[in-house]
Amino acid sequence: MKIGVFLPVSGRAASRKTLMQAGKQAEALGYDSLWSADRIIIPWEIKTTYPYSKEATFIVPPDRPFFEPLTCLAFLAGCTEKIQLGMSVMVMPYRHPLYWAKIATTIDHLSLGRVIMGVGVGWMQEEFAAMNAPFRERGKISDEQLQLLDTIWQEDHATFHGQHYNFHDIAFSPKPYQKPRIPIWIGGEGKPAQRRAGIYGDAWFPYFVRITPKELAARFDNVRRSAQEAGRNSDEITFACCLPIELTSQDIPQEEDYLKGSVQQVTEAIKKFQDVGVAHMGLQFMIPHYPERQEQIERFAKEALPVLRG
């Protein structure tokens, strides 16, 4: 199993110095990937329910920094040598696909093929309103973006005619450094996301606050069925996920659906996800104070990674 960590792209810790330190630290410690969250604006009042915290409220205050994620990956492409650089996940519908695909392709070349594009449809209605993007159409817009990627990334004379995007006989160069394309990992937890991953994705990459290995595996079965119905080889789709993690100094009573406990306890819990087929896991260390977060990331790498890699 490959293990990655989330980057400090938001909150008080977000800075050039901490971003560089985080990238270099994770690579030196042997992590496989770095992951950047995405947010363009944060409204002062958010009525949309946040799906990725226990409290169902967005965890980054509006007066805190939130760096643009693709810029951060470009920066880290020059600060690191081999660790993979991933989005977890980029909101597609309020970005033009030709523009974000160009940026991703550029970073793919600058990093010598280390980019993973985790993509999703978004969740915050207020952000879509500020970006003048149709929230209710975000699924259809995202599907169309995913349909046109192979056209621009593989054809010299690219033409696409859809409901939302139209272009005729254009050149898109350079093509991705990775062949046949930059890996597209589909974020999202529900059935539409599972269907989307099966039809268009190179991986399913959900973020669950709470889920058991058995429950996660059952949902990945839906991804595989969607792939087979679309005429794809479901074995080619990577089973991945993101999970929050909390390390404690001592053993505590365990809950099967949440990673919290001593290093030994969370290692055993992660092995259960590995046993059901998870091949790549992004970990978000849930501790606000960044120096302590760094310490936990280091402790996990030294004590858990060797066990997980057998």
N, C-alpha and C positions, 0 to 999 in steps of 0.2 A: 504493500500500500504506500502511495505517495502522500506526504503530509505538507501542507502549506500553512502560512500564517497571514493574518490581516495586517495591513499597513496602517500607521498613524496618520491618516489623511484628513482627520477631522478632530475638532475639539482643541483644548489648550495645548496638546502635544504636537499638533500639526505645525511643522516648520521644516525648512530645508535641512537643518542639522539632524533632526530626529528621523526624517525620512531616509536620509543617507545612512544613518546609523542602523536603522531597522533593516534596510536592504542588505547591507554588508554583514550585519550580525546574523541574519537568517541564513545567508549563503554560507558563512563560515561555520555555522552550527550544523549544517547538513540538511536544512529544510529543502523541499523540492520546489516550492512555489511561494510567490508573494501575491497578495490579493488586495485590490483597491475597491472600496465601495464607491457609490455614485450618488451625487446630489448636485444640482445646479443652484437652486435657491431653496431657502427655508422660510416659509411664511411665519409671521409672528403668531398667527392663529391657525391651527391645523385641526380640522374637524374629522378628517379621514382617519379611520382606525389604522394604527401602525401594526402590521402583522408579525414583526420580528423582535418583540420584547415581551416579557412577562406582563408588563403593565399596559401594553397596547398603546403606548404613547412614544412619539419619536424621541430618540435618546440624545440627539445633538441640539443644544439650544440655538436659537436663531442668531445670537450675538457671538457665536463661536466660529472659527474658520472651518471651511470645508473645501479642500483643494479639488481642482478639476482632475479627475482620475487618469485620463489618458496622458495628460501632461506629466503626471507623476510617474507613470510607467516609462515614458520617454526619458525622463530624468534618471530613473533607475537603470535603464538600459546602458547608460554610460557609467554607472556606479558599480555595476555587478558584471559577472562574467558568464555564469552558467545557469543560475536559478531562473525558473519560468516566471513570467510576468502576466498576471491575470486580472481580469475585471470580474467583480462579484457584486452586482452585475450592472452592466451599462443599460440605461433605459433607452430603448430604440425609438419609440414613436415620436418623441419630440426632437429628434436629430435627423438630418437628411442622410440617407444611407451612403450616397456617394462621398459625402464629406467625412463621416466617421470611418468608412472603410478605407479612405485615403490615409487618414491618420494612423489607423491600425496597421496598414500595410507598411507605412514608413517606419513605425516602431519595430515591426517584424524584421525589417532589414537592418535597422540600427542595432538590434539585439541579436542578430544572426539567428533568427527563427525561434524566439523564446516566448512569443505572445500567445495567450489564450484569451479569446473574446467570450467572456460570460455575458450573456445578453438576456434582457427581460422586457416585459411590457410596462412596468411601473405600477405604482399603487396610490400615489398622492394626487388627489383631484386638484388641490390648490396649486400644485406645481405645474400641472398641465394647463390650468387656466392662465397662469402667469406667462407660460411659454406659448400661449395661443395655439395649443394643440388639442385636438378632439379626444377627450378621455374615453368616451364610449366606443370609439373606433380603434382604440390602441391595439387590440388583438389582431384585427384585419390588417392594419398598417404594418405591424411587426411581421406578420406572415409574408406580406408582400416584400418587405425588405429582405427577409431570409431567402425568398425565391430569386431575387436578382443578384445575390452575392456571387454565385458561381458564374453568372454571365460576365460580370465585370472582372472577376479574378481569373478567368480561364480563356475568354475569347478576346481576340485582337480587335475585332469590329463588334462591339457590344451593342445590342439592341434589346430594349425591354418596353413592353406596353402593358401597363396595369391600370388599376383604378386610381391609385395614388401617385405612381411614379411612371414617367415616360421619358425615354431617350432613344435616339436612333443613331447607329453607326458612330459610336464614340470610342476613343482610345482611353484605357485606364492603365496607367503604367507608373511604377513597376508593378508587376504581379507579386503576390506574396512570396517571401523568402521560403516559407514552408510549402511543401507540395503534398497534395494538390491545392491546399488552401490553409489559411489560418484556422485552427480548431474553433468551432462555434459551439459553446456550451450553453444550453438553454436553462435559464433560471426559472423559478416559479414552482409552486407546490401543488396546485390543483390539477384537475383533469385537463383543462385547456393547455397548460404548460407541458403536461405529460404527453399529450397528443403532438404538440409542437416539437418536442424533443425527438419523438419517434419519427416524425416526417422529415425534419430539417436539421436536427442537431447531431453533433459528434459526441455529445455527452448530455446527460441530464444532471443539472447542478442546482438542486434546491437548497434553501436555507430554512431549517426547522429549528424553532426554539426548543420544542420537545417532540421527540419521536423515538420509538423503539427500533432496533435493527429489523425486527420482523415486519413492522409496519412500513418501514422505508422500502424493504425488499418487495413487499406486495405492490407498492406504488410503482416501483421500477418495472414490475411485470406489465403494468399498463403501457409503459413506454415501449417495451419490447413488442407488445401486441400491435401498437400503432405503427411501429417500424415494419413489421411483417405485413400488415394490411397495406402499407404504402409500397410494398415490393422491395424493401430494404433488408439487408442482413443485420438482424438485431444484435448479433455478437460484435458488430463494429461500433456500437454505441457504448461509451464509457459510463460506468456507474460511479457518480461522484456526488459530493454533498458538502455543505458548510454547516458547522455546528458551533454554538457557543460553548466555552469551557471555563470552569472555575476550579483552580487548584487550592487545596487546603493543606495545612501543615500536618494534619493527622487524618487517619481514616475516619469516615463518617458513614451513617446509614445511606445506602445506595438507592437511587431511583433509576429504573431501567431506561427511562426516556430522557434523561438529562445528564450531561457530563459534568459532574462535580464530585470532588474528593481528592484524596492524595494522588500523587503521580502514579503509584502502583494501581490504585483503584480505577482511575480514568484510562490507564493503559489497558487494563482488562476489559473495560467497557468498549473501548475503541476496537479491540480485537474482535468483539462480537459483530461490529459493523463490517470488519474485514472478512469475517466468516460468511456473511451473507452476500459478499461480492463487491463491496465498495472498494474502488481502486484508487480513489484520490479524495482526500478530505481537507478542506480548508478550516482552520481553527481560529475562532475569534476569542482571544483571552479577555474575559469580562472583568477587568480591573481598571478603574478610571485613572489611577495614579501611574503615569507612564514608567518611571524607574522601576516600580514594582512589577509592572507588566513585562518589562525587559527581563527581569530576574526570573519570572515564571517561564517565559519563552525559552530562556537558557536552561533552566532546570529540566523542563520537559524534553528538550532536545538531548540533553546528556543522559537522562534516565529512561526516557520512554522510547525515543526513536530506535535505539539499538534493539530493544525488545520487539517492537512492531516490525522491524525488518529481519528479524530472525537470525 
